[in-house]
């Protein structure tokens, strides 16, 4: 059985899965879960800035090029054996800083 998205209807009843519960209660429950699990927007911005800074480094670009050349963004074995492909990266190609 395939899991259904929250906004889908039940194949048995044709109703939204929340249909049996008061809408106000469903909204409150979803809000509570989001409040507990979603990161603060400032944390997301900070993480995004760190990612952008790191992804622009020459060593990072070399590693990404290595993975992309081996098909990372295509349906291939690289996605399923990523550890092996990463381990094959020649360390001599990095600008190791002490």
Secondary structure as the mmCIF struct_conf table of DSSP 4:
data_model
#
loop_
_struct_conf.conf_type_id
_struct_conf.id
_struct_conf.beg_label_comp_id
_struct_conf.beg_label_asym_id
_struct_conf.beg_label_seq_id
_struct_conf.end_label_comp_id
_struct_conf.end_label_asym_id
_struct_conf.end_label_seq_id
HELX_LH_PP_P HELX_LH_PP_P1 UNK A 2 UNK A 5
TURN_TY1_P TURN_TY1_P1 UNK A 6 UNK A 7
BEND BEND1 UNK A 8 UNK A 8
STRN STRN1 UNK A 9 UNK A 9
HELX_LH_PP_P HELX_LH_PP_P2 UNK A 10 UNK A 10
TURN_TY1_P TURN_TY1_P2 UNK A 11 UNK A 13
BEND BEND2 UNK A 14 UNK A 15
STRN STRN2 UNK A 16 UNK A 16
TURN_TY1_P TURN_TY1_P3 UNK A 17 UNK A 20
BEND BEND3 UNK A 21 UNK A 21
HELX_RH_AL_P HELX_RH_AL_P1 UNK A 23 UNK A 37
BEND BEND4 UNK A 38 UNK A 38
HELX_LH_PP_P HELX_LH_PP_P3 UNK A 39 UNK A 40
HELX_RH_AL_P HELX_RH_AL_P2 UNK A 41 UNK A 55
TURN_TY1_P TURN_TY1_P4 UNK A 56 UNK A 56
BEND BEND5 UNK A 57 UNK A 57
HELX_RH_AL_P HELX_RH_AL_P3 UNK A 58 UNK A 69
TURN_TY1_P TURN_TY1_P5 UNK A 70 UNK A 73
BEND BEND6 UNK A 74 UNK A 76
HELX_RH_AL_P HELX_RH_AL_P4 UNK A 77 UNK A 80
BEND BEND7 UNK A 81 UNK A 81
HELX_RH_AL_P HELX_RH_AL_P5 UNK A 82 UNK A 87
TURN_TY1_P TURN_TY1_P6 UNK A 88 UNK A 88
BEND BEND8 UNK A 89 UNK A 89
HELX_RH_3T_P HELX_RH_3T_P1 UNK A 91 UNK A 93
BEND BEND9 UNK A 94 UNK A 94
#
